[in-house]
Amino acid sequence: MNQSQEAIYRELMGEIDRYPILERAVAEAPLLSETSFTETIRSSVQRILDENQ
């Protein structure tokens, strides 16, 4: 990850910590708490991140 990507990552993580929208969405949508669904999303995100490195 280059310097600007690291800065973006830090900024995004800070925003996620300040505004827990994802946690609220998971609590309000039962599908999002199903393990198979979340694993599929996690795998997809990881693949996208790996392709962009």
Secondary structure as UniProt FT lines:
FT   HELIX           3..18
FT   HELIX           21..28
FT   HELIX           30..33
FT   HELIX           35..51
//
